[in-house]
Amino acid sequence: LNRYLQSKTIKLLHLTGSYAKFQNQVEKSRAREFYKKTKVRYTPKRIIKDTTKYEKSIILADKCSLIGNTQTRGTYPKKYHKKINLVTVSASKLKYIKTKKEYFLGNEYLCFFGSGAVLKGIDLVIDVFLKNKQWTLNIVGDLSSEYDFLKAYGDVLNKDNIHYYGHLNTSSKEFLDICKRCYCFISPTSSESISTAVATCLTIGLYPILSKYTGVTLPR
């Protein structure tokens, strides 16, 4: 390996998220906020453990590809920006996309996410809907292994205006039926590459309420 690293071989590195130290910092910060609010200790789920090797890899690379937008690249130190080239991501394969006739303003919303509920800001979304019973929140994502999150919020899932479905395949009838009822999806994530969930929801035709860290640049 050292022979290749020391040779004239062009070294390429593929990056799939925000800068490791940035992501670790924001997830730990969100975990502290979660504890302050709920008195439940949340263990961060998306921590990048070996930041030293991560850093060495970027230094050794001649060029890097990064799934993300300029905001994602902005989480990296400026000294690396010139070697980082942005690439995009594809959405899930879909059986349903809203037609013009199906666009409407309603009171049902979708929150669709991967692992790391607190980094994704799912608690923040639930907090809003607990205070606004006139709106309905549909949560799609696997919380079954996040016992600390469920300890704090398990009692409000599937109660009143909040409906939790767990993991659903995006081509399933249940997921598509939810999308047909919703006009909007919400993603207040604190760190991403480009969120495939966001790309999928945009492709379906749902109106976006996003944080700037989803990796998606919306038209102005």
C-alpha positions in Angstrom: 0.0 0.0 0.0 2.8 2.4 0.9 4.4 1.8 -2.5 1.2 3.0 -4.2 0.8 5.9 -2.0 4.3 7.1 -2.5 4.2 6.6 -6.3 2.8 8.8 -9.0 -0.5 6.9 -8.9 -3.4 9.3 -8.9 -5.2 8.8 -5.6 -9.0 9.4 -5.6 -11.2 9.5 -2.5 -15.0 9.3 -2.5 -16.7 11.2 0.3 -20.3 10.5 1.3 -21.2 13.1 3.8 -20.4 16.3 5.7 -16.9 16.8 7.1 -16.4 14.2 9.8 -15.5 16.6 12.6 -18.4 18.9 11.7 -20.9 16.0 11.7 -19.6 14.6 15.0 -19.8 18.1 16.6 -23.4 18.8 15.5 -24.7 15.4 16.5 -23.2 15.7 19.9 -24.6 19.2 20.2 -28.1 17.9 19.2 -27.7 15.0 21.7 -27.1 17.6 24.5 -30.1 19.6 23.4 -32.2 16.4 23.4 -31.1 15.6 27.0 -31.7 19.1 28.2 -35.2 18.9 26.8 -36.2 15.3 27.7 -33.8 14.3 30.5 -33.1 11.2 28.4 -29.5 10.6 27.4 -29.2 10.0 23.7 -26.3 8.1 22.2 -25.2 9.6 18.9 -25.9 7.2 16.0 -23.9 8.7 13.2 -20.6 9.4 14.8 -17.5 9.0 12.6 -15.1 7.2 14.9 -11.6 7.5 13.4 -11.3 11.1 12.4 -7.5 10.8 12.2 -7.6 8.2 9.4 -10.4 10.2 7.8 -8.2 13.3 7.7 -5.1 11.5 6.5 -7.2 10.0 3.6 -8.2 13.5 2.5 -4.7 14.8 2.7 -3.3 11.8 0.7 -6.0 12.1 -2.0 -5.2 14.0 -5.2 -8.9 14.5 -5.9 -12.1 13.8 -4.0 -15.7 13.3 -5.1 -18.3 14.4 -2.6 -22.0 13.6 -2.7 -23.4 17.0 -1.8 -23.8 20.7 -2.7 -21.7 23.8 -1.9 -23.2 23.8 1.6 -21.9 20.2 2.1 -18.5 21.2 0.8 -18.5 24.2 3.1 -18.4 22.0 6.1 -14.9 21.0 5.1 -11.8 23.2 5.8 -11.2 25.6 2.9 -7.7 24.1 2.3 -9.5 21.0 0.8 -12.1 22.8 -1.3 -10.0 22.8 -4.5 -9.6 19.1 -4.6 -13.3 18.3 -3.8 -15.6 17.8 -6.8 -19.4 17.6 -6.2 -21.5 14.8 -7.5 -25.2 14.2 -7.1 -27.3 11.3 -6.0 -30.3 9.5 -7.5 -33.8 9.1 -5.9 -35.5 5.8 -5.2 -37.2 4.1 -8.1 -40.9 5.2 -7.9 -44.2 3.8 -9.1 -46.0 7.1 -8.4 -45.4 10.8 -9.1 -48.0 13.4 -8.5 -49.8 14.9 -11.5 -50.7 18.6 -11.7 -54.2 17.8 -10.7 -53.0 16.1 -7.5 -51.1 19.2 -6.1 -53.0 20.6 -3.2 -52.6 22.4 0.1 -53.6 20.1 3.0 -52.9 19.5 6.6 -51.0 16.2 6.3 -47.2 16.2 6.3 -44.5 13.5 5.8 -41.3 13.1 7.7 -39.1 10.5 5.9 -35.6 9.7 7.1 -32.8 7.1 7.6 -30.9 6.3 10.8 -30.0 8.9 13.5 -33.3 10.5 14.5 -31.8 13.2 16.6 -29.3 14.2 13.9 -32.2 14.3 11.5 -34.2 16.5 13.8 -37.2 14.2 14.1 -37.8 15.2 17.7 -38.0 18.9 16.6 -40.7 18.0 14.1 -42.7 16.0 16.6 -42.5 18.9 19.1 -44.1 21.2 16.5 -47.0 18.8 15.8 -47.6 18.1 19.5 -48.4 21.8 19.8 -50.5 22.0 16.6 -53.1 19.3 16.7 -54.8 20.6 13.5 -51.9 19.2 11.5 -51.2 15.5 10.9 -47.7 14.1 10.9 -46.8 10.9 9.1 -43.4 9.5 10.2 -41.7 7.0 8.0 -38.3 5.6 9.2 -36.9 2.9 11.5 -36.8 3.9 15.1 -36.9 0.3 16.4 -33.2 0.3 17.5 -33.2 3.8 18.9 -34.3 2.9 22.4 -33.2 6.2 23.9 -35.3 8.2 21.4 -38.3 5.9 22.0 -37.9 6.3 25.7 -38.5 10.0 25.3 -41.0 10.0 22.4 -42.5 6.5 22.2 -45.6 7.5 24.1 -46.6 10.1 21.5 -46.1 8.0 18.4 -49.4 6.8 16.9 -51.4 9.1 19.2 -53.8 11.9 18.1 -52.3 13.6 15.1 -48.9 11.7 14.9 -48.7 8.4 13.0 -45.6 6.3 12.9 -45.2 3.6 10.3 -41.6 2.4 10.7 -39.6 1.5 7.7 -41.5 1.3 4.4 -40.3 0.5 1.0 -40.8 3.5 -1.3 -42.5 1.4 -3.9 -45.0 -0.1 -1.4 -48.7 0.8 -1.6 -48.6 2.0 2.0 -45.8 4.5 1.4 -47.4 5.8 -1.8 -50.8 6.1 -0.1 -49.2 8.3 2.5 -47.6 10.5 -0.1 -50.9 10.9 -1.9 -52.5 12.3 1.3 -49.6 14.7 2.0 -48.7 17.8 0.2 -45.5 18.6 2.1 -42.5 16.8 3.6 -40.2 18.1 6.3 -36.4 17.5 6.8 -34.7 19.6 9.4 -31.5 17.5 9.4 -28.2 18.9 10.8 -25.8 17.0 8.5 -26.1 15.1 5.2 -24.4 14.3 1.9 -27.4 14.6 -0.3 -30.4 13.1 1.4 -31.9 10.4 -0.8 -35.1 10.7 1.2 -35.3 14.3 0.2 -34.5 13.5 -3.5 -37.3 10.9 -3.4 -39.9 13.2 -1.9 -39.0 15.9 -4.4 -39.4 13.5 -7.3 -42.8 12.4 -6.0 -43.9 16.1 -6.1 -44.1 16.9 -2.4 -43.5 20.5 -1.3 -40.2 20.8 0.7 -39.5 22.3 4.1 -35.8 21.7 4.4 -32.8 22.7 6.5 -29.8 23.9 4.5 -27.9 20.8 5.4 -29.9 18.3 3.3 -27.4 18.7 0.5 -30.1 19.8 -1.9 -30.1 23.2 -3.6 -33.6 24.4 -4.3 -34.3 26.8 -7.2 -35.1 30.4 -6.1 
